[in-house]
Amino acid sequence: MRNISKDAPIGVFDSGVGGISILKELIRILPNENYIYRGDSANAPYGLKSLEQVRELTFQHTKELLEEGAKAIVVACNTATSAAVRSMRGMYPDLPLVGIEPALKPAALQKEHPKVVVMATPMTIREEKFQSLMKRFEDQAQIFPLPCPGLMEFVEAGELEGERLERFLEELLSPYLEKNIDSIVLGCTHYPFVKKTIQRLAGDRVTIFDGGAGTARRMKSLLEQANLLNPSDEEGFVQFENSLGTEEKFVQCETLLQWEI
């Protein structure tokens, strides 16, 4: 068991800046905690890499966050969760560790046999974790997995609105919108940052789900169980780290933290 201070930060890791959508929920639910947010933008996108590459990168960044004193880890990346979190639970049995998965359960149970599109990276959709999740709900909903190569790159580039993004999303979604779908699950933490455009294209009758709030609540529960909640009544700090290390990327991180999702 590690000897760790209650005011030590929570390490939040993503393949790039998308996990800031999870960080926002963590801050909302755990405002007095401190955070180190590490994005691996130099190696993004993870969704097009091999399983072994994603696993090694996730192991390495987690190890470094723990060396920096993180008391808990949130893998705020669906692809990295699919590739590495099961192994990490064996490596760090006492560590409060949360991954993320597409919010398929609430989408599948929202009404009787809804039509649900799950937008995710190609690797997330290929991996056994998502395939098992889909099998669990295939009797309750008609599920359409939609690989979205190229979408997270819009967010990494800071292109969160505009005609080019709208054309890209329209091309992806139009075959499914013609099927009168009921909901869209955002299965990558980058995608909430383009939710406004997705909602506009899909229309108000389509409900959009993402897993951010559930992930944050799960981390709060694990910290309570481990008696590691920060007792401070002051607002915590956020420290940004990024493998690109450019001033522009840090400015983008701050901007996304304030962005209305």
VODREN-322929 format. One line per 4 residues: number of its first residue (from 1); their letters; for each residue z, x, y of C-alpha. Coordinates in pm, whole numbers. Layout:
REM residues N
NUM> A> Z X Y ~ ...
REM end
This chain:
REM residues 261
1> MRNI> 0 0 0 ~ -97 139 339 ~ 170 176 606 ~ 4 -1 894
5> SKDA> 120 -131 1232 ~ 87 -501 1317 ~ -84 -414 1644 ~ -349 -205 1467
9> PIGV> -702 -339 1523 ~ -913 -555 1297 ~ -1235 -372 1209 ~ -1545 -591 1236
13> FDSG> -1866 -449 1088 ~ -2228 -563 1107 ~ -2573 -418 1058 ~ -2623 -454 1433
17> VGGI> -2507 -682 1714 ~ -2526 -1014 1524 ~ -2167 -997 1402 ~ -2054 -1047 1762
21> SILK> -2105 -1418 1684 ~ -1821 -1377 1430 ~ -1618 -1162 1671 ~ -1630 -1448 1923
25> ELIR> -1475 -1683 1665 ~ -1213 -1425 1568 ~ -1111 -1388 1934 ~ -1099 -1766 1973
29> ILPN> -871 -1812 1671 ~ -681 -1479 1694 ~ -682 -1400 2068 ~ -385 -1160 2056
33> ENYI> -539 -928 1798 ~ -715 -603 1882 ~ -1065 -537 1751 ~ -1302 -252 1678
37> YRGD> -1654 -387 1652 ~ -1897 -148 1482 ~ -2268 -224 1471 ~ -2511 -11 1272
41> SANA> -2814 -82 1491 ~ -2968 257 1407 ~ -3016 137 1049 ~ -3096 -230 1118
45> PYGL> -3229 -447 968 ~ -3027 -439 646 ~ -3210 -742 506 ~ -3518 -534 424
49> KSLE> -3333 -239 265 ~ -3251 -185 -102 ~ -2922 -309 -244 ~ -2801 48 -296
53> QVRE> -2883 150 64 ~ -2692 -148 207 ~ -2398 -88 -24 ~ -2368 281 73
57> LTFQ> -2396 210 445 ~ -2131 -63 424 ~ -1894 159 223 ~ -1936 443 474
61> HTKE> -1875 235 786 ~ -1575 60 629 ~ -1423 396 534 ~ -1465 520 892
65> LLEE> -1310 204 1039 ~ -1009 247 811 ~ -982 611 916 ~ -970 486 1276
69> GAKA> -664 279 1183 ~ -808 -70 1116 ~ -552 -294 943 ~ -814 -538 813
73> IVVA> -1193 -556 775 ~ -1439 -834 847 ~ -1784 -768 703 ~ -1965 -982 961
77> CNTA> -2302 -949 792 ~ -2431 -1180 518 ~ -2653 -909 368 ~ -2373 -649 355
81> TSAA> -2133 -909 211 ~ -2379 -991 -69 ~ -2435 -623 -146 ~ -2090 -469 -113
85> VRSM> -1785 -694 -68 ~ -1716 -755 -438 ~ -1702 -379 -500 ~ -1491 -324 -187
89> RGMY> -1226 -567 -311 ~ -1179 -336 -611 ~ -1174 -26 -389 ~ -918 -169 -144
93> PDLP> -704 -422 -335 ~ -433 -443 -65 ~ -669 -467 232 ~ -715 -800 415
97> LVGI> -1093 -815 368 ~ -1327 -1101 457 ~ -1699 -1126 401 ~ -1928 -1405 510
101> EPAL> -2157 -1642 327 ~ -2399 -1911 449 ~ -2215 -2235 539 ~ -2397 -2428 267
105> KPAA> -2095 -2629 149 ~ -2038 -2832 471 ~ -2415 -2880 509 ~ -2454 -3003 150
109> LQKE> -2159 -3243 179 ~ -2237 -3386 524 ~ -2403 -3699 373 ~ -2543 -3819 42
113> HPKV> -2807 -3577 -90 ~ -2917 -3421 242 ~ -3216 -3192 288 ~ -3082 -2850 392
117> VVMA> -3272 -2543 510 ~ -3089 -2210 477 ~ -3226 -1946 713 ~ -3131 -1594 598
121> TPMT> -3258 -1242 546 ~ -3479 -1178 241 ~ -3201 -976 71 ~ -2933 -1243 124
125> IREE> -3161 -1501 -41 ~ -3252 -1267 -329 ~ -2896 -1166 -413 ~ -2693 -1322 -694
129> KFQS> -2416 -1431 -451 ~ -2646 -1670 -265 ~ -2826 -1785 -581 ~ -2486 -1880 -732
133> LMKR> -2386 -2059 -411 ~ -2712 -2255 -416 ~ -2662 -2355 -783 ~ -2315 -2491 -696
137> FEDQ> -2463 -2747 -458 ~ -2809 -2812 -602 ~ -2695 -3151 -738 ~ -2553 -3261 -402
141> AQIF> -2840 -3153 -176 ~ -3206 -3058 -169 ~ -3186 -2695 -58 ~ -3473 -2497 94
145> PLPC> -3402 -2120 119 ~ -3600 -1978 410 ~ -3631 -1596 433 ~ -3668 -1496 799
149> PGLM> -3791 -1134 817 ~ -3824 -1032 1180 ~ -3583 -1284 1334 ~ -3279 -1059 1364
153> EFVE> -3498 -803 1543 ~ -3535 -1048 1833 ~ -3156 -1050 1874 ~ -3129 -673 1838
157> AGEL> -3389 -640 2114 ~ -3195 -881 2337 ~ -3474 -1140 2325 ~ -3262 -1454 2290
161> EGER> -3495 -1701 2463 ~ -3857 -1733 2567 ~ -4204 -1826 2453 ~ -4252 -1546 2199
165> LERF> -3927 -1634 2018 ~ -4014 -2004 2027 ~ -4356 -1942 1869 ~ -4200 -1726 1599
169> LEEL> -3938 -1990 1512 ~ -4187 -2276 1528 ~ -4409 -2101 1274 ~ -4111 -2043 1044
173> LSPY> -3961 -2390 1070 ~ -4253 -2631 1111 ~ -4326 -2674 734 ~ -3961 -2776 684
177> LEKN> -3927 -2994 992 ~ -4215 -3202 853 ~ -3991 -3281 552 ~ -3738 -3464 776
181> IDSI> -3456 -3219 701 ~ -3096 -3310 786 ~ -2948 -2968 859 ~ -3013 -2599 907
185> VLGC> -2767 -2333 790 ~ -2773 -2009 988 ~ -2726 -1757 706 ~ -2730 -1442 919
189> THYP> -2477 -1363 1190 ~ -2758 -1274 1433 ~ -2904 -1625 1422 ~ -2638 -1816 1623
193> FVKK> -2760 -1627 1929 ~ -3094 -1813 1905 ~ -2934 -2144 1804 ~ -3036 -2315 2128
197> TIQR> -3406 -2259 2055 ~ -3366 -2361 1690 ~ -3189 -2682 1794 ~ -3455 -2765 2051
201> LAGD> -3733 -2723 1792 ~ -3544 -2913 1521 ~ -3430 -3200 1743 ~ -3089 -3359 1788
205> RVTI> -3089 -3537 1452 ~ -3072 -3200 1269 ~ -2721 -3052 1242 ~ -2686 -2673 1258
209> FDGG> -2412 -2496 1061 ~ -2286 -2137 1067 ~ -1991 -1968 899 ~ -1816 -1807 1196
213> AGTA> -1514 -2034 1236 ~ -1443 -2040 860 ~ -1453 -1660 846 ~ -1207 -1631 1135
217> RRMK> -968 -1885 979 ~ -979 -1696 650 ~ -887 -1369 824 ~ -596 -1539 999
221> SLLE> -470 -1667 662 ~ -493 -1321 501 ~ -308 -1157 790 ~ -33 -1420 765
225> QANL> 0 -1356 391 ~ 23 -980 450 ~ 268 -1026 741 ~ 24 -836 965
229> LNPS> -37 -1081 1251 ~ 4 -910 1587 ~ 326 -1050 1742 ~ 206 -974 2096
233> DEEG> 156 -1269 2331 ~ -96 -1072 2537 ~ -472 -1088 2500 ~ -603 -813 2272
237> FVQF> -873 -554 2342 ~ -1221 -509 2196 ~ -1362 -162 2138 ~ -1736 -148 2074
241> ENSL> -1897 119 1857 ~ -2264 140 1766 ~ -2460 391 1561 ~ -2731 404 1829
245> GTEE> -2468 499 2086 ~ -2686 415 2387 ~ -2551 272 2711 ~ -2801 -15 2680
249> KFVQ> -2661 -114 2340 ~ -2301 -122 2469 ~ -2410 -334 2767 ~ -2585 -568 2521
253> CETL> -2265 -597 2314 ~ -2067 -700 2622 ~ -2340 -946 2722 ~ -2349 -1109 2376
257> LQWE> -1970 -1144 2374 ~ -2005 -1363 2686 ~ -2322 -1543 2564 ~ -2293 -1919 2517
261> I> -2372 -2002 2154
REM end
